Amino acid sequence: MAPRIPFCIAVLLGCVPTGGCIVDVNHGNTVYSCAESQACPSGLECVNDICVSNAAPIDAGPAESDSGPTAAPLVGGDVIFYSFDDEGSPSLIQDRSGNGFDAHRSRALLVDGKYGQAREFDDVEDNNELLLIDNSSLFLGNILTIEAYVNHAIGQQRAVIFGDEDPVGMQDNVEYALLIDAQDRVEFRTNSGCGTAPVSFVSEGTVEVGAFHHVAMSWDGATIRFFIDGVLSGEHAQSAEPCQSPSPRRYRVGRRSDDLEEWNGIIDELKVSSVAKTASDIQGSMNYDSAVLAVGVCGDRLLEVEACMAGQQCCTTMCTFENEGTACDEGALCNAAGACLVGGGRIVDGLLALYEFDEGAGIAVGDTSGVAPALDLAIDTEAAVTWGEGTLQITAEVIIASPGNALKIEDAVEASNELTVEAWVAAANTTQAGPARIVSMSPNTSERNFTLGQERTAFSTRLRGSANTDGRPVASTPPNQVTSDALVHLVVTRTQAGERRMYVDGVLRSSSVVEGSLANWTAYPLGIANEAIGGRLWLGTYHLVAVYGRALTDDEVSANFAAGAD
């Protein structure tokens, strides 16, 4: 049986059932939707809700016509796309490709860009760059395209647009990077084999300082081509096969990893694609106004969507939802949320503590995981809570924590170097901050092993690793994830490689890095709704809380979401 895709991409992107999700049948990559406004860039037409180069029909297979080849969709950034529009947090830059490669840790300013907003960098402020977590999907070998609109403020200064370049002399110091060199040419750097010196290629033309220009490089495995404002500006025969570095990488926008070669100026519409774009692809991409032509907008403001795979999830070829109960794979049915799931219950492998709130009364919340010793929680003010059928509502100041330290969680996490925290909750309002503590393993407001909390309309998490002492930097979802009294499924995972992932209702909403290991954890109590000494009250209703000593996979998060809250 083919691998099962647990979610329709329409669900992943928060699309409504009435349209906006488009199948790309030609490239297998991201395309632009024109489902709502029927608007497309100059030279392209809206056909079957897709921006295409002519009006030839698009169907599910290769087609030919007397007028030429099948119309090709406008290929966007199918791996990464930062448009920098509608950013809700200065420290979280949303990847609009749908792949969840959000960037973090930036003090770069939001300014007017080529289309909508952009990011302005300088070499004065620390942490000015955008930082991406490493992921094997970011290594694209010798078939890729990198493009962006840039406005460079200082000429004849080598500066990084995007890449993973480390200091010269380090082994495997670059997988790929796009820069402007000291002669104002577009430069692409990669390697020709692990352990060897990097190789560099430059454009023929130069990029004017002090104005927006579109720069791009495209590599089809045989030839590297440069484009400036959509016009070919040099090509180099190059059939080398770059090596994927065995060491962890840090992809950055705006500077090199050693804080050198900083960008001075503005970067907008940054896209990284796993295809070698043609001149017409690049021209279409550079003419696409992602701010004005905000068509097919999904729940988290993603403008681009990936192709559905027919027969493997709960959507038609146009990504509309099927009815609940529709067969979508062998032994699997669609659920009301659009997930394609094989029958079964919650994931129990690695479970350490589970709270199902079935007590109905009293001042104790029982740990029903069955993992000894039980880690029950004590409620210090019974009048501050209201029990329901499988729920516990927090209505006033209260402390709910384990009387002793959560040793079984500490021991298991230190041994596995992994963690999952899960909660089904409904927040009472969208103004709680601090962050207000939903689940926390901590003794006070300044020390912790982990905290899952609410920060107004976003959810946030802090996680202690050997490279930090207080769980910072904070990772947050995009804003507008919290709705008063709306039940949501929250999951935070941390893998052995250090990747921290946050999910809301089964959808990946944030990814970041927690450096080092989890071996420096301390014996702290586990609590919900507040700190163990008070001061960070969270108001709302609990349906379920769970802690695992390992990182659940995407499919396992999906399974727990499908299993429901009660």
Buried (B, 14 or more C-beta within 10 A) or exposed (E): EEEBBBBBBBBBBBBEBEBBBBBBBBBBBBBBBBBBEEBBBEEBBBBBBBBBBBEBEBEEEEBEEEEEEBBBBBBBBBBBBBBBBBBBBEBBBBBBBBBBBBBBBBBBBBEEBBBBBBBBBBBEEEBBBBBBBBBEEBBBBBBBBBBBBBBBBBBEBBBBBBBBBBEEEEEBBBBBBBBBBEEBBBBBBBBBEEEEEBBEBBBEBBBBBEEBBBBBBBBBBEEBBBBBBBEBBBBBEBEBEBBBBEEEBBBBBBBBBEBBBBBBBBBBBBBBBBBBBBBBBBBBBBBBBBBEBBBBBBBBBBBBBBBBBEEBBBBBBBBBBBEEEEEBBEEBBBBEBBBBBBEEEBBEEBBBBBBBBBBEEEEEBBBBBEBEEEBBBBBEEEEBBEBEEBBBBBEEBBBBBBEEBBEBBBBBBBEBBBBBBBBBBBBBBBEBEBBBBBBBBBBEBEBBBBBBBBBBBBBBBBBBBBEBEEBEBBBBBBBBBBEEEEBBBBBBBBBEBBBBBBBBBBBBBBBBBBEBBBEBBBBBBBBBBBBBEEEBBBBBBBBBBBBBBBBBBBBBBBBBBBBBBE
